């Protein structure tokens, strides 16, 4: 298993980690297999989405702004919204590997999702093959 460190600068942001995952797959020497990307944080996530048009990420962040803090939330740290967002996106992605590359669509990238930043975060990457 490999661990990537991600430093975020905003409360809610998406950071493209595709090139880092691609480099780990190449370094592994695995030609055919699977890659699991896992985020061990309850206020962050990982997702696969468009990496060609930056307006897509802008719109996702804007859409997430509609999930707002609520005085009825009980979590003492005050970051319930971040926990909700993390649960909606999920903390792992499984990506197929073919010819030593991740199998992604033409416009797809792998994103670390920060919902309670800025922070230093970890992303675990496991690569298995035959």
C-alpha positions in Angstrom: 0.0 0.0 0.0 1.1 3.5 -0.8 0.1 6.7 1.0 -0.2 10.0 -0.7 -0.3 13.3 1.3 -2.7 15.9 0.1 -2.6 19.5 1.4 -5.8 21.4 1.0 -6.3 25.1 1.1 -10.0 25.6 1.2 -13.0 24.4 3.3 -14.5 22.6 0.3 -12.4 21.7 -2.7 -11.5 19.0 -5.2 -7.9 18.1 -5.9 -7.0 16.1 -9.0 -4.8 13.2 -7.9 -5.0 11.3 -11.2 -1.4 11.8 -12.1 -0.2 10.6 -8.7 -2.3 7.4 -9.0 -1.1 6.8 -12.6 2.5 7.1 -11.4 1.9 4.6 -8.6 0.4 2.1 -11.0 3.3 2.5 -13.5 5.8 2.0 -10.6 4.0 -1.1 -9.5 4.7 -3.0 -12.7 1.2 -4.3 -12.7 -0.3 -4.6 -16.2 -3.7 -6.0 -15.4 -5.5 -5.6 -12.0 -7.3 -3.3 -9.7 -6.4 -0.1 -7.8 -8.2 0.9 -4.7 -8.1 4.5 -3.6 -9.1 5.0 0.0 -9.5 8.1 2.1 -9.2 7.4 5.9 -11.1 10.6 7.0 -14.7 11.1 7.9 -14.9 14.7 6.5 -13.2 14.0 3.1 -13.9 11.7 0.2 -12.7 10.5 -3.2 -14.6 10.6 -6.5 -14.2 10.1 -10.2 -15.5 12.9 -12.3 -14.8 15.1 -15.3 -11.3 16.6 -15.5 -11.6 18.5 -18.8 -13.9 21.4 -18.0 -13.2 23.2 -14.6 -16.7 24.5 -14.6 -17.9 21.0 -13.7 -16.0 21.1 -10.4 -17.1 24.7 -9.8 -20.7 23.5 -10.2 -20.3 20.5 -7.9 -18.9 22.8 -5.2 -21.7 25.2 -5.8 -24.3 22.4 -5.6 -22.7 21.2 -2.3 -23.2 24.7 -0.8 -26.9 24.0 -0.6 -26.1 21.5 2.1 -25.9 23.9 5.0 -25.3 23.9 8.7 -28.5 23.4 10.7 -29.0 24.5 14.3 -30.5 21.1 15.0 -27.2 19.3 14.2 -25.8 17.9 17.5 -22.2 17.1 16.6 -20.1 19.3 18.9 -17.3 20.0 16.4 -19.6 21.9 14.2 -18.6 20.1 11.0 -21.7 17.9 10.5 -22.0 19.2 6.9 -18.6 17.8 6.1 -19.6 14.4 7.5 -22.7 14.5 5.4 -20.8 15.4 2.2 -18.2 12.7 2.8 -21.0 10.1 3.2 -22.6 11.2 0.0 -19.4 10.9 -2.1 -17.8 7.9 -0.3 -14.3 7.2 0.9 -13.1 4.8 -1.7 -13.0 4.1 -5.5 -12.0 0.9 -7.2 -10.3 1.4 -10.6 -9.5 -1.3 -13.1 -6.0 -1.4 -14.5 -5.3 -2.4 -18.1 -1.9 -2.2 -19.9 -0.4 -0.6 -16.8 -2.9 2.3 -16.9 -6.1 3.1 -14.9 -9.3 2.4 -17.0 -10.9 5.8 -17.0 -13.2 7.5 -19.5 -11.8 10.2 -21.8 -12.9 13.0 -19.5 -12.5 11.3 -16.1 -10.1 12.1 -13.4 -9.6 10.9 -9.8 -10.3 13.6 -7.2 -9.6 14.0 -3.5 -12.6 15.8 -2.0 -12.0 18.1 1.0 -15.1 19.1 3.0 -13.5 20.4 6.2 -10.3 22.2 5.2 -7.8 23.4 5.0 -5.9 20.4 6.3 -3.2 17.9 5.5 -4.8 14.6 4.5 -3.8 11.1 3.5 -4.9 9.0 0.6 -4.1 5.3 0.6 -3.6 3.5 -2.7 -3.5 -0.3 -3.0 -2.6 -1.9 -6.3 -3.2 -5.6 -7.0 -2.6 -7.6 -10.1 -1.9 -11.0 -11.6 
